[in-house]
Amino acid sequence: MNDSIRLTYLTRHYYELQGIRTAPMWLCFLAMQAQPYAVHSNGKWNDLFAPLAMGLMILFSWLAGRYYRRRFGWLNPAWVSLPRSGFYWGLVLCLSIWSIFSIVVLGFIGSLPYALTLVWISPLFNKEDLPLRRIYFAAAGAVVIFSTLLLQLTHQDGRIIVVIQCVVLIALGIADHLLLMSLLAPARETADA
């Protein structure tokens, strides 16, 4: 990839590639899933757990933002690049309508993980994104969709689906961070030694 394409992509997607910034949110959701199984002491743990997790999430997100600003610099914030594909937006609309219908009318929340997965795999449908990023988002989406389907077919606890989504989103954040670091490093040229 030549320098002009690399720098253009980097400046357009700089905030999307700051994957460590979103990791605290997914860690907080993971902690919320573990909370009912934690040892309780007269209900005090329940009363303190959610505010404590949210406070830590805000603190760690702020620290991650500070790390990115000090380490890599700051750009004028831009909107997240959304796919322009009509197929993608039609799919999101249909799946969202089906999820709402199944929750409200049928009382079944099982289609919600598919709608959420479709939303966060949007880089897959964005033609501006690098092929590597599209590939790892496709692989992550496949892992979540197939594991959700398997867990629903075997009638497992829904918390496992949330845990899988969170772990995959943390892995995507790390992958985005590594991609950001690789894009910031200039291409090495063969040196005459």
Buried (B, 14 or more C-beta within 10 A) or exposed (E): EEEEEBBEBBEBBBBBBBBBBBBBBBBBBBBBBEBEEEEEEEEEEEEEBEEEBBEBBEEBBEEBBEEBEEEBEEEEEEEEBEBEBEEBBEBBEEBBEBBEEBBEEEEEEBBBBBBBBBEBBBBBBBEBBBEEBBEBBBBBBEBBBEBBBEBBEEEEEBBEBBBBBBBBBBBBBEBBBEBBEEBBEEEEEEEEE
